[in-house]
Amino acid sequence: MFRLTIVLVLTMLISSVVVSGSPNLPVKYGMRGENVQIVQKMLADAGFYTEAVDGVFGGKTLQAIKSFQRSSGLIPDGIVGSETFSYLSRAEAPASRYERSLTMSASAYTAYDSGNSHYTYRGSLLRKGLAAVDPAVIPLGTRLYIPGYGYAIADDVGSSIKGNKIDLAFDSRDEALQFGRQIITVYLVE
């Protein structure tokens, strides 16, 4: 009887942990709150979302969900129902599913550097998780993984970013200066 009680208590604890990490479905455009944050975090971990995990289901979250759904062979309706959530739960870390890798000369930049805009070429607010690339080498919109930096989206171009050069965005000038210039491996995610 004692063992049965322990097994039941453990089962209840484990199931409560699983349930607390699962959103109430469906999660869709216009919603706000913890359920949206859970989905945004899962999308970020899978390499599809680089915006703030703020719990607001706006246009960028909608784009990320549709992109994830397309890459998973699902109907890209932008709604996180049970099927999309199931696929998100099983999503691999992108670094293990890279298409190819490139050795590149990397530099760092911020919106606060002289001559830089606060927006990327594709219209995103410049922040960590975005990168300037040569579109002839890495097409704009490509998801990237950079060890030591994390996931990024090729979202910007630069006059000096030609060939195998990449400029990684940072939120502060101190972070950018600390990164400096490095030779890195950039993984292009499927």
C-alpha positions in Angstrom: 0.0 0.0 0.0 2.9 2.4 0.8 4.5 1.8 -2.6 1.2 2.4 -4.3 0.8 5.7 -2.5 4.3 6.8 -3.5 3.7 5.8 -7.2 0.4 7.8 -7.2 2.0 10.9 -5.7 5.0 10.7 -8.1 2.6 10.2 -11.1 0.5 13.3 -9.9 3.7 15.4 -9.6 5.0 14.4 -13.0 1.7 15.0 -14.7 1.4 18.4 -13.1 4.8 19.4 -14.4 3.9 18.3 -17.9 0.6 20.1 -17.8 2.1 23.4 -16.5 4.5 23.5 -19.4 1.7 23.0 -21.9 -0.5 25.9 -23.1 -4.3 25.8 -23.3 -5.0 25.2 -27.0 -5.6 26.7 -29.4 -3.2 29.6 -29.2 -3.8 32.2 -32.0 -3.4 35.7 -33.2 -4.4 38.5 -30.8 -4.0 36.4 -27.7 -1.8 37.5 -24.8 -0.4 35.7 -21.7 1.5 32.7 -20.5 0.2 30.4 -23.2 1.6 32.6 -25.9 4.9 32.8 -24.0 5.2 29.0 -23.9 4.7 28.9 -27.7 7.1 31.7 -28.3 9.8 30.0 -26.2 9.3 26.7 -28.1 9.5 28.5 -31.4 12.7 30.3 -30.3 14.3 27.0 -29.1 13.4 25.5 -32.5 15.1 28.5 -34.3 12.0 30.0 -35.8 11.5 33.1 -33.5 14.0 35.8 -32.6 11.7 38.4 -31.1 11.1 39.1 -27.5 9.2 36.3 -25.6 6.6 38.8 -24.4 3.4 36.8 -24.4 1.9 38.9 -27.2 0.7 37.0 -30.2 1.3 39.6 -32.9 2.4 39.5 -36.5 6.0 38.2 -35.8 4.7 35.3 -33.8 2.2 34.6 -36.5 5.0 34.5 -39.2 7.1 32.3 -37.0 4.3 29.8 -36.4 3.4 29.7 -40.2 7.1 29.2 -41.0 7.3 26.3 -38.5 4.2 24.8 -39.8 5.4 24.9 -43.4 8.8 23.4 -42.5 7.0 20.6 -40.6 4.6 19.8 -43.5 1.6 21.1 -41.6 -1.1 23.5 -43.0 0.3 27.0 -42.3 -2.8 28.4 -40.7 -0.9 30.3 -37.9 -2.9 28.6 -35.2 -1.2 26.5 -32.5 -3.7 23.6 -32.1 -2.9 20.1 -30.8 -1.1 19.0 -34.0 1.2 22.0 -34.2 1.9 21.9 -30.5 2.8 18.2 -30.8 5.2 19.0 -33.6 6.7 21.9 -31.6 7.2 19.6 -28.6 9.3 17.2 -30.8 11.2 19.9 -32.6 15.0 19.2 -32.7 17.5 21.9 -32.0 18.3 23.4 -35.4 22.1 23.0 -35.0 21.5 19.2 -35.4 19.6 19.7 -38.6 21.8 22.1 -40.5 21.8 22.2 -44.3 25.4 23.3 -44.6 28.1 25.2 -42.7 30.3 28.1 -43.7 33.5 29.4 -42.1 33.0 33.2 -42.0 34.7 36.3 -40.8 32.3 37.8 -38.2 32.0 41.2 -36.8 29.4 42.8 -34.4 27.1 45.8 -34.7 24.3 47.6 -33.0 21.6 50.1 -33.8 23.7 52.6 -31.8 26.8 52.5 -34.1 27.2 55.6 -36.2 25.7 55.2 -39.7 23.4 52.3 -38.7 19.7 52.4 -38.8 17.5 51.1 -36.0 15.9 48.8 -38.6 17.3 46.0 -40.8 17.0 45.8 -44.6 13.9 43.6 -44.2 12.3 46.0 -41.7 12.9 44.4 -38.4 14.0 46.4 -35.3 17.7 45.8 -35.0 18.5 43.5 -32.0 20.4 40.4 -31.1 19.3 37.4 -33.1 19.6 39.1 -36.5 22.6 39.2 -38.8 23.8 41.1 -41.9 24.9 38.8 -44.7 25.8 38.9 -48.4 22.6 37.6 -50.0 24.6 36.0 -52.7 26.1 33.7 -50.1 23.3 33.4 -47.5 19.8 34.3 -48.7 17.9 36.8 -46.6 15.4 35.1 -44.3 17.7 32.1 -43.7 17.7 30.7 -40.2 21.3 30.4 -38.8 23.0 28.9 -35.8 26.2 30.3 -34.6 28.0 28.5 -31.7 28.6 31.0 -28.9 26.0 33.5 -30.2 22.9 31.3 -30.7 20.2 31.4 -33.3 19.9 34.2 -35.8 18.0 35.2 -38.9 19.8 36.6 -42.0 17.8 39.9 -42.0 20.2 42.7 -43.0 22.8 43.6 -45.5 25.8 45.9 -45.2 28.1 47.7 -47.7 31.2 46.0 -46.3 29.5 42.6 -45.9 30.5 40.8 -49.0 31.4 37.1 -49.6 32.0 35.0 -46.4 31.5 37.9 -44.0 28.7 38.2 -41.4 27.8 41.0 -39.1 26.0 39.8 -35.9 23.6 42.2 -34.2 23.9 42.9 -30.5 21.6 44.8 -28.1 24.4 46.9 -26.5 27.6 48.4 -27.7 29.5 46.7 -24.9 28.4 43.3 -26.1 29.4 44.1 -29.6 32.8 45.3 -28.6 33.3 42.2 -26.4 32.5 40.0 -29.4 34.9 42.0 -31.6 35.9 40.2 -34.8 36.2 36.4 -35.0 36.4 33.6 -37.5 33.3 31.5 -36.8 31.3 28.6 -38.2 27.8 29.5 -39.3 25.3 26.7 -39.7 22.4 27.2 -42.2 19.4 25.6 -40.7 17.0 23.6 -42.8 
